[in-house]
Amino acid sequence: MSGRGSASTLSEHAHERIRQDILTARLAPGQPLRLAALAADLGVSMSVVREALTRLSEQGLVTASPNQGFRVVPLSGSDLSDLTSLRVTLECSALERSIAQGDVAWEGLVVSSHHVLERAGDPDSATPDQHQQWSLAHSAFHDALSAACGSPRLLNLVRTLRDGAEIYRQWSGPMSKEYGRDVAREHRTLMELATARRADEACAALKYHIETTTRILLDSQAMPPTAAAPA
């Protein structure tokens, strides 16, 4: 392996590790990200960590400023509302296109990814490793719903917005049952409507699924302390 290839591999590894730590709330919203500490933890150079954090900043998971350095993106009600509106518009468009254009192989991908998600268990009662497994299965299921939309740019935007929303979902998850939410039923409904090619109902179900997380967080007033001052 060339030195260039090795550097690329290290950067990708650092990026994915930090990304997963953010998405699973191991790194809290607003938390400073120290280059030296992350480099020591990951066993890479600070330049590799800086490159990974710069990429995460471009993806909306990290903020960077000359005075404060890198931080996990803080949460705010206004950001959540904006994020939710964009997700509804773009994910519903991607789902509608997939239903119109997807073939039998796409249907199979939706069904199989949903099966894996169901078998991943309950994220709120899982161990950290099981919770991460559920989060990956959850992302894969939503990826499958959009997979046949025919637009790589749309898919990339949808995934980036969903990563941003995942941080909020980590906070809303424990409250969902208190609000009587049945997330597993919501996912099954999405799978059934999408594969039945009932586009209007599927998009309405996806809109409800996305907006419910926002409603729970805003209604509960349980946003984390960083919510008031996004950087």
ROVOGU-344533 format. One record per atom (N, C-alpha, C): residue in one letter; x, y, z. Coordinates in pm, whole numbers, padded with zeros to 5 digits, always signed. Layout:
residues N
AXYZ;...
END
This chain:
residues 231
M+00084-00120+00000;M+00000+00000+00000;M+00087+00124+00000;S+00057+00221-00085;S+00137+00343-00091;S+00112+00430+00029;G+00208+00525+00055;G+00189+00617+00165;G+00063+00698+00148;R+00033+00740+00024;R-00086+00818-00004;R-00211+00737+00028;G-00208+00609-00012;G-00322+00524+00017;G-00340+00505+00166;S-00231+00490+00239;S-00238+00472+00383;S-00296+00596+00450;A-00253+00715+00405;A-00305+00838+00462;A-00454+00851+00436;S-00496+00814+00315;S-00638+00820+00281;S-00719+00726+00368;T-00665+00606+00390;T-00735+00508+00474;T-00746+00557+00618;L-00638+00614+00671;L-00641+00667+00808;L-00742+00779+00821;S-00746+00868+00723;S-00840+00979+00726;S-00985+00929+00723;E-01010+00831+00638;E-01145+00775+00628;E-01185+00707+00758;H-01091+00635+00818;H-01118+00569+00947;H-01149+00672+01055;A-01068+00778+01061;A-01091+00882+01162;A-01226+00950+01140;H-01255+00981+01014;H-01383+01044+00981;H-01500+00959+01027;E-01496+00830+00996;E-01609+00742+01028;E-01622+00722+01179;R-01509+00708+01249;R-01514+00690+01394;R-01574+00812+01463;I-01527+00931+01426;I-01578+01052+01489;I-01725+01073+01451;R-01757+01046+01325;R-01896+01059+01280;R-01988+00970+01363;Q-01950+00844+01381;Q-02034+00753+01458;Q-02043+00796+01605;D-01934+00847+01660;D-01937+00894+01799;D-02031+01014+01815;I-02041+01096+01712;I-02135+01208+01716;I-02278+01157+01701;L-02301+01069+01604;L-02436+01023+01576;L-02493+00935+01686;T-02407+00872+01764;T-02455+00789+01875;T-02443+00861+02009;A-02415+00991+02006;A-02413+01077+02125;A-02299+01044+02221;R-02197+00969+02177;R-02078+00952+02260;R-02005+01086+02272;L-02015+01165+02168;L-01969+01304+02171;L-02093+01392+02174;A-02108+01470+02278;A-02233+01543+02301;A-02242+01668+02216;P-02364+01713+02185;P-02382+01838+02112;P-02309+01954+02180;G-02234+02031+02103;G-02161+02144+02156;G-02027+02111+02219;Q-01993+01984+02230;Q-01868+01943+02297;Q-01746+01983+02215;P-01645+02044+02278;P-01521+02076+02206;P-01453+01949+02157;L-01392+01957+02041;L-01320+01844+01983;L-01172+01880+01977;R-01095+01827+02071;R-00953+01859+02082;R-00872+01770+01990;L-00793+01831+01904;L-00716+01756+01805;L-00622+01656+01871;A-00547+01701+01972;A-00448+01613+02034;A-00514+01493+02100;A-00625+01516+02171;A-00694+01406+02240;A-00752+01307+02140;L-00814+01357+02034;L-00871+01267+01934;L-00761+01190+01860;A-00651+01257+01831;A-00540+01190+01763;A-00485+01076+01847;A-00471+01100+01979;A-00420+00996+02068;A-00519+00880+02077;D-00648+00912+02084;D-00751+00808+02096;D-00758+00722+01970;L-00744+00786+01855;L-00756+00715+01727;L-00624+00657+01678;G-00514+00700+01739;G-00383+00651+01696;G-00340+00706+01562;V-00376+00832+01536;V-00338+00896+01409;V-00277+01032+01439;S-00230+01100+01336;S-00172+01233+01354;S-00283+01337+01367;M-00245+01455+01420;M-00342+01563+01432;M-00386+01613+01295;S-00300+01605+01195;S-00339+01649+01061;S-00449+01559+01004;V-00442+01430+01035;V-00547+01338+00992;V-00678+01372+01060;V-00672+01401+01190;V-00793+01439+01264;V-00851+01569+01210;R-00763+01666+01182;R-00809+01794+01129;R-00883+01775+00996;E-00827+01689+00910;E-00891+01662+00781;E-01029+01600+00803;A-01038+01505+00898;A-01166+01440+00925;A-01268+01540+00979;L-01224+01627+01070;L-01315+01726+01128;L-01359+01829+01024;T-01271+01862+00933;T-01308+01956+00826;T-01417+01896+00739;R-01405+01768+00706;R-01509+01700+00629;R-01640+01697+00706;L-01635+01669+00835;L-01756+01664+00916;L-01819+01802+00929;S-01737+01906+00927;S-01789+02042+00927;S-01866+02071+00799;E-01813+02025+00687;E-01881+02042+00558;E-02012+01965+00555;Q-02021+01857+00633;Q-02141+01775+00637;Q-02239+01819+00746;G-02207+01926+00818;G-02299+01982+00914;G-02300+01916+01051;L-02202+01830+01080;L-02198+01763+01210;L-02102+01830+01307;V-02016+01915+01257;V-01914+01982+01337;V-01913+02129+01298;T-01888+02218+01396;T-01867+02359+01366;T-01721+02392+01387;A-01673+02492+01314;A-01534+02535+01326;A-01530+02686+01331;S-01451+02739+01424;S-01434+02884+01432;S-01290+02914+01471;P-01237+03031+01429;P-01097+03064+01458;P-01066+03070+01607;N-01163+03112+01688;N-01138+03130+01831;N-01167+03005+01914;Q-01265+02926+01872;Q-01309+02812+01953;Q-01266+02677+01898;G-01211+02674+01778;G-01170+02547+01720;G-01291+02467+01675;F-01279+02335+01682;F-01386+02246+01639;F-01476+02207+01756;R-01605+02197+01729;R-01702+02148+01826;R-01805+02063+01755;V-01865+01969+01830;V-01983+01901+01779;V-02091+02007+01760;V-02165+01997+01652;V-02268+02096+01626;V-02366+02102+01744;P-02395+02222+01797;P-02492+02233+01906;P-02634+02222+01851;L-02729+02194+01938;L-02867+02177+01897;L-02947+02303+01925;S-03048+02329+01844;S-03137+02442+01867;S-03273+02412+01807;G-03375+02470+01865;G-03510+02450+01813;G-03526+02503+01672;S-03465+02619+01643;S-03479+02676+01509;S-03407+02590+01406;D-03290+02536+01442;D-03219+02448+01349;D-03297+02320+01325;L-03356+02266+01431;L-03434+02143+01417;L-03554+02166+01326;S-03622+02278+01342;S-03739+02307+01257;S-03698+02323+01111;D-03587+02392+01088;D-03537+02411+00952;D-03496+02278+00891;L-03424+02198+00968;L-03379+02066+00923;L-03498+01978+00890;T-03599+01981+00975;T-03718+01898+00953;T-03789+01936+00824;S-03805+02065+00801;S-03872+02111+00680;S-03799+02065+00554;L-03667+02076+00555;L-03588+02033+00440;L-03595+01882+00422;R-03588+01808+00532;R-03594+01662+00522;R-03727+01617+00463;V-03836+01675+00510;V-03967+01636+00458;V-03973+01660+00307;T-03928+01777+00263;T-03932+01809+00121;T-03848+01713+00038;L-03723+01692+00079;L-03631+01613-00002;L-03654+01462+00011;E-03676+01413+00133;E-03696+01269+00148;E-03826+01223+00085;C-03931+01305+00096;C-04056+01266+00033;C-04043+01267-00119;S-03967+01363-00171;S-03941+01364-00315;S-03864+01239-00358;A-03762+01203-00281;A-03683+01085-00314;A-03767+00958-00305;L-03852+00950-00204;L-03938+00832-00189;L-04039+00824-00303;E-04099+00937-00338;E-04197+00938-00447;E-04133+00892-00578;R-04011+00941-00603;R-03939+00900-00725;R-03907+00751-00721;S-03866+00702-00605;S-03832+00560-00594;S-03953+00472-00619;I-04067+00512-00566;I-04189+00434-00588;I-04226+00432-00736;A-04205+00545-00803;A-04239+00552-00945;A-04140+00476-01032;Q-04012+00474-00993;Q-03907+00422-01080;Q-03849+00289-01033;G-03868+00255-00906;G-03803+00136-00851;G-03858+00007-00911;D-03769-00092-00926;D-03811-00222-00978;D-03828-00321-00864;V-03840-00447-00899;V-03859-00550-00798;V-03738-00561-00706;A-03619-00538-00762;A-03498-00542-00679;A-03503-00433-00572;W-03556-00316-00607;W-03571-00209-00507;W-03670-00251-00399;E-03781-00309-00439;E-03877-00358-00339;E-03809-00457-00244;G-03728-00547-00302;G-03658-00644-00218;G-03562-00578-00122;L-03496-00471-00166;L-03404-00398-00079;L-03479-00333+00036;V-03594-00275+00009;V-03674-00213+00115;V-03719-00318+00216;V-03768-00430+00166;V-03817-00535+00256;V-03703-00594+00339;S-03590-00623+00274;S-03479-00687+00347;S-03417-00592+00449;S-03404-00464+00414;S-03347-00368+00509;S-03441-00347+00627;H-03572-00353+00600;H-03668-00344+00711;H-03659-00466+00801;H-03640-00582+00743;H-03625-00705+00822;H-03505-00694+00915;V-03392-00644+00864;V-03273-00626+00947;V-03301-00527+01059;L-03372-00419+01027;L-03405-00318+01128;L-03492-00377+01238;E-03593-00455+01200;E-03679-00518+01301;E-03599-00611+01391;R-03507-00685+01334;R-03427-00779+01411;R-03322-00710+01498;A-03297-00583+01472;A-03196-00509+01550;A-03244-00476+01691;G-03374-00495+01717;G-03426-00478+01852;G-03470-00337+01883;D-03478-00308+02013;D-03526-00181+02064;D-03406-00091+02097;P-03389+00020+02028;P-03270+00103+02053;P-03265+00163+02192;D-03381+00183+02255;D-03383+00249+02386;D-03343+00155+02500;S-03352+00025+02478;S-03317-00069+02584;S-03191-00148+02551;A-03122-00108+02445;A-03007-00184+02399;A-02878-00138+02467;T-02777-00223+02459;T-02643-00184+02500;T-02588-00084+02398;P-02479-00013+02431;P-02423+00081+02333;P-02393+00017+02198;D-02338-00105+02198;D-02307-00172+02071;D-02435-00206+01995;Q-02536-00254+02067;Q-02663-00288+02003;Q-02732-00162+01952;H-02718-00054+02028;H-02778+00072+01985;H-02715+00120+01855;Q-02582+00107+01846;Q-02515+00146+01722;Q-02559+00057+01607;Q-02576-00073+01634;Q-02623-00164+01531;Q-02762-00123+01482;W-02849-00084+01575;W-02983-00040+01537;W-02974+00088+01454;S-02889+00182+01495;S-02875+00308+01422;S-02829+00284+01279;L-02736+00192+01260;L-02689+00160+01125;L-02800+00096+01042;A-02876+00007+01106;A-02987-00058+01035;A-03096+00044+01002;H-03118+00138+01092;H-03217+00243+01070;H-03177+00330+00951;S-03051+00368+00946;S-03002+00448+00834;S-03013+00370+00703;A-02979+00241+00706;A-02986+00159+00585;A-03129+00147+00533;F-03226+00136+00624;F-03366+00127+00583;F-03411+00255+00513;H-03377+00369+00573;H-03416+00495+00510;H-03342+00517+00378;D-03216+00471+00371;D-03144+00476+00244;D-03217+00394+00139;A-03266+00278+00177;A-03334+00190+00083;A-03460+00255+00027;L-03534+00328+00111;L-03657+00392+00064;L-03629+00490-00049;S-03512+00555-00044;S-03477+00656-00144;S-03390+00602-00257;A-03349+00476-00248;A-03241+00424-00333;A-03271+00428-00482;A-03397+00422-00521;A-03431+00415-00663;A-03475+00551-00719;C-03441+00658-00649;C-03487+00791-00694;C-03418+00836-00822;G-03302+00779-00853;G-03235+00811-00977;G-03150+00937-00974;S-03129+00994-00856;S-03051+01118-00846;S-02946+01105-00737;P-02820+01083-00772;P-02714+01074-00671;P-02702+01200-00585;R-02724+01316-00646;R-02716+01441-00568;R-02827+01448-00464;L-02946+01408-00502;L-03057+01407-00407;L-03030+01310-00294;L-02978+01191-00327;L-02945+01093-00224;L-02842+01148-00127;N-02741+01217-00178;N-02637+01273-00092;N-02695+01379+00002;L-02782+01464-00051;L-02846+01566+00033;L-02933+01502+00141;V-03008+01401+00103;V-03095+01332+00198;V-03013+01270+00310;R-02902+01205+00276;R-02819+01140+00377;R-02754+01243+00470;T-02709+01355+00414;T-02646+01458+00495;T-02746+01517+00595;L-02866+01545+00549;L-02969+01598+00639;L-03009+01496+00744;R-03014+01369+00705;R-03052+01267+00803;R-02944+01250+00909;D-02818+01265+00871;D-02711+01262+00972;D-02731+01374+01073;G-02764+01494+01024;G-02789+01605+01115;G-02907+01576+01207;A-03010+01514+01153;A-03128+01482+01233;A-03101+01371+01333;E-03004+01284+01304;E-02976+01171+01393;E-02934+01219+01532;I-02863+01331+01539;I-02824+01384+01669;I-02948+01418+01752;Y-03046+01478+01688;Y-03170+01510+01758;Y-03247+01384+01796;R-03244+01284+01708;R-03316+01160+01737;R-03262+01093+01862;Q-03131+01106+01885;Q-03072+01048+02004;Q-03136+01107+02131;W-03170+01235+02124;W-03232+01301+02240;W-03380+01268+02252;S-03448+01249+02140;S-03592+01224+02145;S-03625+01078+02174;G-03531+00987+02144;G-03559+00844+02156;G-03616+00802+02290;P-03550+00835+02402;P-03601+00793+02532;P-03738+00850+02566;M-03776+00961+02500;M-03906+01023+02529;M-04018+00968+02442;S-03983+00895+02336;S-04084+00852+02240;S-04193+00766+02304;K-04152+00673+02389;K-04250+00584+02451;K-04341+00661+02546;E-04287+00764+02611;E-04368+00845+02700;E-04479+00916+02623;Y-04455+00943+02497;Y-04555+01008+02412;Y-04640+00906+02336;G-04624+00779+02371;G-04704+00675+02307;G-04663+00645+02164;R-04540+00674+02130;R-04495+00654+01993;R-04452+00509+01970;D-04492+00454+01858;D-04452+00319+01819;D-04367+00329+01692;V-04236+00348+01712;V-04146+00369+01599;V-04140+00246+01509;A-04144+00128+01568;A-04139+00005+01488;A-04259-00003+01395;R-04377+00035+01443;R-04496+00034+01359;R-04484+00138+01246;E-04426+00253+01277;E-04407+00356+01175;E-04318+00302+01062;H-04211+00232+01098;H-04122+00176+00996;H-04191+00068+00914;R-04268-00017+00980;R-04340-00122+00906;R-04441-00060+00810;T-04510+00043+00855;T-04606+00111+00769;T-04538+00169+00645;L-04422+00231+00665;L-04346+00286+00553;L-04308+00177+00453;M-04259+00065+00505;M-04221-00045+00418;M-04340-00096+00338;E-04454-00115+00404;E-04571-00171+00338;E-04628-00076+00232;L-04635+00053+00265;L-04690+00150+00170;L-04597+00170+00051;A-04466+00173+00077;A-04371+00193-00033;A-04375+00077-00131;T-04372-00045-00081;T-04370-00162-00170;T-04505-00187-00234;A-04612-00132-00176;A-04744-00141-00239;A-04766-00031-00342;R-04665+00056-00357;R-04666+00165-00456;R-04778+00266-00427;R-04808+00285-00300;R-04909+00383-00261;R-04837+00513-00223;A-04798+00587-00326;A-04704+00698-00309;A-04756+00807-00216;D-04880+00850-00235;D-04933+00960-00152;D-04935+00921-00004;E-04981+00799+00023;E-04988+00753+00163;E-04849+00732+00220;A-04758+00680+00139;A-04621+00657+00186;A-04554+00789+00221;C-04571+00891+00136;C-04510+01022+00164;C-04573+01086+00288;A-04703+01068+00306;A-04768+01121+00426;A-04715+01051+00551;A-04694+00920+00541;A-04640+00845+00655;A-04497+00886+00685;L-04417+00911+00582;L-04279+00955+00601;L-04276+01095+00663;K-04363+01183+00617;K-04372+01318+00674;K-04406+01310+00823;Y-04503+01226+00857;Y-04540+01208+00998;Y-04422+01153+01078;H-04353+01056+01022;H-04240+00992+01090;H-04131+01093+01121;I-04098+01178+01025;I-03993+01278+01044;I-04038+01386+01142;E-04159+01436+01124;E-04207+01549+01204;E-04235+01511+01349;T-04264+01383+01376;T-04296+01344+01513;T-04176+01362+01605;T-04056+01331+01558;T-03937+01352+01640;T-03925+01499+01679;T-03947+01587+01583;T-03940+01730+01609;T-04046+01772+01710;R-04168+01725+01691;R-04277+01763+01782;R-04248+01718+01925;I-04197+01597+01941;I-04168+01545+02075;I-04064+01632+02144;L-03957+01664+02072;L-03851+01744+02133;L-03897+01885+02166;L-03968+01949+02076;L-04011+02086+02101;L-04121+02093+02206;D-04215+01997+02202;D-04323+01998+02301;D-04274+01966+02440;S-04173+01877+02450;S-04123+01835+02581;S-04033+01938+02645;Q-03985+02035+02565;Q-03888+02135+02612;Q-03766+02066+02673;A-03728+01954+02614;A-03617+01875+02667;A-03491+01889+02584;M-03482+01996+02508;M-03361+02018+02431;M-03244+02035+02526;P-03123+01992+02485;P-03006+02004+02573;P-02967+02149+02593;P-02882+02179+02695;P-02848+02316+02729;P-02788+02396+02614;T-02720+02329+02521;T-02658+02400+02410;T-02761+02455+02312;A-02888+02416+02330;A-02989+02452+02230;A-03006+02602+02214;A-02986+02677+02319;A-03016+02819+02315;A-02914+02900+02238;A-02795+02843+02215;A-02689+02925+02154;A-02611+02848+02051;P-02672+02824+01934;P-02598+02755+01830;P-02478+02836+01786;A-02364+02767+01767;A-02241+02839+01730;A-02237+02861+01580;
END
